[in-house]
Amino acid sequence: MIRDITIGQYFPGTSLIHNLDPRMKIVLLVLNIAALFLCRNFFSLLLMFVMSVAWVLLSRIPFSTILKGLKMILVILIFTAFLQIFYNDGGTVLWHPVEKWDFKITTEGVFSAIFIAVRIIALILMSTLLTYTTSPTLLTDAIERLLSPLKVFKIKVHSLAMMMTIALRFIPTLIEEIDIIMSAQKARGADLETGSLVQRAKALVPILVPLFVNSFRRAYELAFAMEARCYGGDEKRTRLRVMKLGGRDFAMLAITLVCFVAVIVTSYVNMGSFFLFEKVI
């Protein structure tokens, strides 16, 4: 299960999404996330879900890789859907086991559970594509460029962008490190999967200690390597690749804006169809 986590990984490619300007990718992601949270009915949510699937197809990232990332949020999806089902009592009652209990399943609860689950899946699809299709170096430069107005307030934008990117970049490394340590502990006879909750929590101590030690050692080695290469993070640094917005960037922005406007219109206009879910979620 640990190996299925793909958050923070980069998959090189030559697709349309790979070739977009990294700054535009971040802007498009922000617009898509905002549109997802503005969805108020199934019609607008369906539009955003189709758009997220289209992004995956354009990126040429295998769906098997995407599904591996979704495995890790399966528990969160089930738990969230469970809460939505039993904490929304509007609509027609579908199941009410005991009359004296305030415990029942209604149509509104089922619609809300499906709505939230689809929204989370679409959110994960769009968010993971940013790291899947953008190298850490380009992502750092893009974040720094977008946050450059904060320099007026004497904020070290480059250092902030570098810290964010390094933290994101080392997620796969830490996951691989956890898998290695767990395999080593199991080879020594450690039982990490059975017993009570307290026993399983205690069994994690032999994993967390070497993980923290290795993380601190790796951080020291990274800092030493950056210092040996005379990295200072000053404003006079040059870049190997100069970012330039092209026609495809503006075309994707136009499509995203059209979908954004369509979500707003369909969310606040009564379509009178099956896809509507009038309650704000």
N, C-alpha and C positions, 0 to 999 in steps of 0.2 A: 504493500500500500504506500510506503514511503517513497518508493521509486516512481510512483504515478504522479507525484507533485511536479508540475511543470511551470509553476509561477516563477517569473524572472529569467527564464531561459530564452535564448535567442537562436532562431533558426534562419540561417542565411538563405536568400532566395532572390529572384529577379521579377517577382510579381508586381502588379500595380501598387499594392499596398506597401511592399518593400521599397519601391522607388519614390513614394511620396515624401515630401519634405517633413522631417521629424517634428518641426514646429506645427505644421498643419495637422499632423496626426494627433497631437495633444489637443489642439483646438477642436478638431472633429470629435474626439473622445468626450471632451467636456460638453459639447453641444448634444451629443447622443445621450449622455447620462442625464442631462437636464431634460431632454425630451422624454426619456423613460419615466422620470419622476413626475412629469406633467400628464402622463397618460391617465385618463379617468374611465376609460371603457375598453372593451375587448377589441374594438375596431382599431383604435389608435395603438394599442399594445401589439396587435397582430402586425401592424405596419412596421413598428420598430423591431419586432422579432424577425420579420422577413429581411429587414435591412441588416441586422446583425449576422444572419446566415449568409447574406450576399457578401458581406465583408470577409467572412471566413472563406467563401469560394474564391473571391478575388485574391486573397492572400496565398492560396494554394497550400495552406497548412493542412496536413491530413486530419480528417475528422477523428481518427483514432487518438491523435495527440490531444485534440480538444476534449474528447470524452474522458481522457485520463485526468485532466484538470478538474472536470466536473464531478469525478468520483469523490473527491475530497470534500465537496460541499453537499453531498447527498444527505448526510445526517442533518445539516442545517436546513436544507430544503424540507425534509420530512417534518422536522420539529416546528419550523415556521408554519407549514401548511396545517399541521395538527392544531396549533394555537388558533389559526384563523378559522378553522372549521368549528371549533367549540366555543369561541369567544364572539362569534357573530350570530345573533339570534333573529335576524330579520328574514323576511321572505317566508316561503312555505316550509312547514316542518316536514322533514323527510323521515326522521327517526327520533323518537322520544321514549326511551326504555322505561323510565319510572316517572310518573306524573309529579310526585312530590319533589323530585330533584330538578334543579335548574340546569339540566344537561340534555341537550338536544342538537341534532344536526339539521340545518336549514339550507335552503337553496342559496341564500346570501353567503353563508359560511363556505359552502363548496365553491361558489364563484370567486370569493375572496382568496381562498387557498390556491386555486388555479392561477389567479391573476398574479399573486405575489410570487409564486414559483416560476412562472414564465418571465416575470420581470427580473428576478435574480439571475436566471439562466442567461437572458439577453445581456444583462450587465456584466456577467463574467466573460461572456464571449467577446464583447467589445473591449473590455479592459485588458484581457490577456493578449489580445492581438497587438497591443502597443509594444510589449516587450518581446513577443514572438518575432516581430518584423523590424525591430529597431535595435541596432547594436548599442551597447552601454555608452560608448564614446559619443555617438550621435545624440543619444538621449540626454546626456549631460549637457552638450552644447545647446540642444533645443530648450531645455529647462532654463539654462542660463540666459539665453536670448529672451525668452518670454518673461522672465523675472527681472530683466535689466532695469525696468522703471523703478524698482525698489532701491537702486543705488542712490537715488536722491535722498533716501533716509539712512544712508551710510551702512546699509546692509551688505555683507559680503556675499553677493549672489553666487559667485563661482564656487565658493566653499560650500554653500548650502546645496547647490546642484550636485556637486561632487559627492557629498555625504549621502544624498538621496539615492544617487545612482549606484554607489558602492554598496549601500544596504540592500538595494534591489538585486544587484548582481550576485551577492553572496548568499542569497536564499537557496539556489540550487546546490551551492557548495556545502552549506550547512546540512541540507537534506541528505546529500551523499555521505557526509560525515556521520550523521545519525545512523544511516543504514549500515555503514561499516562497523560502527561501535556496537550496534545491536547484534549484528552477525557474530562479532567476536565474543560478546557476552553469552550468546546462545551456544557457541562452540565450547564454552567453558562450563556449560551446564546451567546457566541462568534461566529461570522460568519467568518470562515477561508477559505471558498471555493468560495465565490461570490464577486462581486465588481471588480473594475479596478485593474490594476497591482500595483499601488501605495497603494490602500486600502488594498490589500492582503498582501503587504509587511509590512504595519503598523500593521496588525493583527498578524504578527509573533513576534512582540516585547514582548507581554505577554508570549510567549513560550520560547524565547531565554533567557530572564532574569532569570527565575527559573532554566532553563537548565544549565546556567553557574554557578549559585549559588550551585546547587546540584553537579555539576562536581567538583568544587573547594572543597566542603565539602567531597566528596568521595575521592578525591586525598589526602586530609589531613588525613582522617581516614586510608587510605591504608598506608601512610607513618608512621603513628603512630603505626599501627599494625606490620609493618615490623621492626620498631625500638624496639617494645616491645618483639619481638622474637629474638632480638640481631642480626638482619640481617645487615651485613656490606659490603657484596659483595667482600670480600677479596679473594685472590688466594688459601687460605687453605680450602675452602669449599669442602665438600665431596658430592657425589651424590648418590641418592638411586638406580638409574639404570645406569649401565655402558653400554655405547653404543659400540656395536660390529657389524662389517659388516659381513653378512652371504652370503651364496650361492645365495639366492634369490635377494639380493641387486646387486651382480655382474651380475646376469642374466638379471635383468631389465636394468642395465647400458649397457650391450651388445646390447640388443634389441633397446634401445634408440640411441645408437651410429650407429647401422645399419640404422635406420630410418633417422638419421641426415645425414649420407653419401648419402643415397638414395635421400634425398631432394636436396642436392647439385648437384648430378649427373643429376637428372631430371630437375633441374632448369637451367642448362647450356648446356643441350644436346637437340637438336631439335628432339622431339618425332614424329612430324608430325601427331598429333592426335587432336581430338576435345578438349582435355583438355588443350591444350596449350594456354597461353596468354603471348605473347612475351614481351610486355612492362613491365619494372620493376615497381613494385608497392610498 
